[in-house]
């Protein structure tokens, strides 16, 4: 048996979204996201940051209240 290193958060979310796109992933107050919806939002934000010139290794700060979008 070989030991695999832990997956990154990106890999874990992508895998779960591929296997269970309609399963509930996140609930916050009145908002609910499936794994597929959450994956789409993560990709939307990541693409927007890339268009702004953010590259791997750059540091980005977010100032947000406690909300689902923070995730």
C-alpha positions in Angstrom: 0.0 0.0 0.0 1.3 3.4 -0.9 0.8 6.5 1.2 -0.7 9.5 -0.6 -0.1 13.0 0.7 -3.2 15.0 1.7 -5.0 16.7 -1.1 -5.1 20.5 -1.2 -8.4 22.3 -0.4 -8.8 22.9 -4.2 -8.4 19.2 -4.9 -10.8 18.2 -2.2 -13.5 20.6 -3.3 -13.1 19.7 -7.0 -13.3 16.0 -6.2 -16.4 16.4 -4.1 -18.1 18.7 -6.7 -17.4 16.1 -9.4 -18.8 13.2 -7.4 -21.7 15.0 -5.7 -22.5 18.3 -7.5 -26.0 18.6 -6.1 -25.2 17.6 -2.5 -25.5 20.3 0.2 -22.0 21.7 0.9 -22.7 24.9 2.9 -25.5 26.5 4.8 -25.3 30.0 6.3 -28.4 31.7 7.6 -30.8 31.6 4.7 -28.2 30.7 2.0 -27.4 27.2 0.8 -24.9 26.0 -1.7 -24.4 22.6 -3.3 -20.8 21.4 -3.9 -21.3 22.3 -7.6 -22.5 25.8 -6.8 -19.7 26.3 -4.3 -17.1 25.1 -6.8 -18.5 27.6 -9.4 -18.2 30.5 -6.9 -14.7 29.5 -6.0 -13.7 29.4 -9.6 -15.4 32.8 -10.3 -13.5 34.5 -7.6 -10.2 32.8 -8.5 -10.6 33.9 -12.1 -11.4 37.5 -11.1 -8.3 37.6 -9.0 -6.2 36.3 -11.9 -7.6 38.9 -14.2 -6.5 41.5 -11.6 -3.0 40.2 -11.9 -2.8 38.0 -8.7 -0.4 35.1 -9.2 0.5 32.0 -7.2 2.5 33.0 -4.2 0.9 36.5 -4.0 -0.8 37.5 -0.7 -4.3 38.7 -0.8 -6.2 40.1 2.2 -10.0 40.1 2.5 -11.9 42.2 5.0 -15.4 40.7 5.3 -17.9 40.2 8.1 -18.8 36.7 9.1 -20.6 35.5 6.0 -20.7 32.6 3.6 -18.9 34.6 0.9 -15.8 34.7 3.2 -15.3 31.0 2.5 
